[in-house]
Amino acid sequence: MSTQSTIYLDYASTTPVDPRVASKMMQYLTPDGEFGNPASRSHRYGWKADDAVEEARSHVANLVNCDPREIVWTSGATEADNLAIKGVARFYKSKGNHIITSKIEHKAVLDPCRQLEREGYEVTYLDPNEGGVITAEAIKNAMQENTILVSVMHINNELGTLNNLEEIGKITREAGAFFHVDAAQSTGKVDIDLSKLPVDLMSFSAHKTYGPKGIGALFVRRKPRVRIEALIHGGGHERGMRSGTLPTHQIVGMGEAFKIAKEEMESDHLKIKAYHEQFLKEAMKIEHAYINGDLDNKVPNILNISFNFVEGESLIMGLKDIAVSSGSACTSASLEPSYVLRALGRKDELAHSSIRFSFGRFTSDEDIKNTLSILNKVVDRLRELSPLWEMHLDGIDLDTVKWNTH
Amino acid sequence: MAYSKKVVDKFENTLENPQAFNVGRFDPKEENVGTGMVGAPACGDVMKLQIKCEPKGNTHIIKDVKFKTYGCGSAIASSSELVEMLIGKTLEEAKEIKNKEIVDALELPPIKIHCSVLAEDSIKQAIEDYESKQ
């Protein structure tokens, strides 16, 4: 089976590159294109490449309303998160050693925090509320004298829930701590205005917004100024914050993708919102389906549903013609169910049963219709196979059963 | 996912045609039925295996089997594979079935070996239950 016959509903994992972006990128690779090194100051190849890089930087800055000089290119959001968190923590070590983050962050935030713990920093991992949101109040309560950094994501990648950056930023400003936001899921989905938001650092990724993989950026505020210690040295590119020859075609791709995102955010949003409503309405007709994350406070492109009495990995295997993600343990190498769903206080069995559907620019009416019909059929069949469903139909409360755990 | 074609086929066939693959239930109260249920929902897999036996000579023979499994694809495939091995076997022969046979038959990846262990446990428990009734 070719991948083309599989319905793609995993846009929160990655998006295809928009063909308009790909064709622009092609102009910066080959001998007849602008393949120069943007750092070459002595000839037109370098100047042209540098122009392209700076134009792309403006497009990125323009989408989030900041100064282009506040954008630092990185290899992706993971590097941007690492650079922000380790960079601030190490630069301001003399100011304090306490960091606040949350249990539902992406591993790209959690793992650098773990590393800093090994280096002697103290990290507080906050629980979300049951709707999957990190509240400003929780941040306020966790603040200490020595807190130097708060790192909280904008949109949660598994649930689509939104954190209120304005409210959290107000707290961090009052406390004199820096505020970093992982916004990998946000660009092109919600408005971001960094001229108003009290955010000091923000991570971006190209490949969640129809750009290429392998490129991202970190916003580093100039006023009030934030300083970071570089992770990669050699050549002093990006004002010393991130050395390494700039990948012109990747950068151009990200710039073009973000330019299109700005122009088409509204039309993308309207289309996806309609799909979300349709999908939600139909999927919730399935008995014992539960939405994970606060429906009133989430983006429409991500929809996380648990189908009780059915295990997530088997559901994914049953949905073989549909590309989706699961919070099930069995899809991961660790055999642990999604830490995000567990942090919500969901029972393990509901975490095991969760599927994340994520819609995007190239999703069609047909995709939604076909997915819903396959989903209904497969959930039914797996329940027919499920001893838990049988017990449920027999009126047995599964919480009272003594299980033979292995 | 590092599943062999055998796991995928077994899973898909069982899902497509559950009756033909012995999905279902016997009345657990019947005297000639033994039931085994292992695993826990919180761990992500629960297997229920039921055997229907009849005496033959000085032993008992497995005439029919039904199962239901909640779990990942390889857990469902493992139970389905086990069920096929059981029909027509004496209880003594069934007790000898080792999880390794399921691992080999389905080419299970190392991380999924616990599914075959669970299947082995389920038949042991079903036989115990049956024998306790005799």
Interface residues (C-beta under 8 A of the other chain):
Chain A: F309 V310 E311 E313 S314 M317 G318 K320 S328 A329 C330 T331 A333 L335 P337 K347 D348 E349 H352 V378 R381 L382 E384 L385 S386 P387 L388 W389 E390 L398 W403 N404 T405 H406
Chain B: M1 V8 F11 E12 T14 L15 P18 V23 R25 M37 V38 G39 A40 P41 A42 C43 G44 D45 V46 M47 K48 K68 T69 Y70 G71 C72 G73 S74 A75 I76 I111 H114 V117 L118 D121 Q125
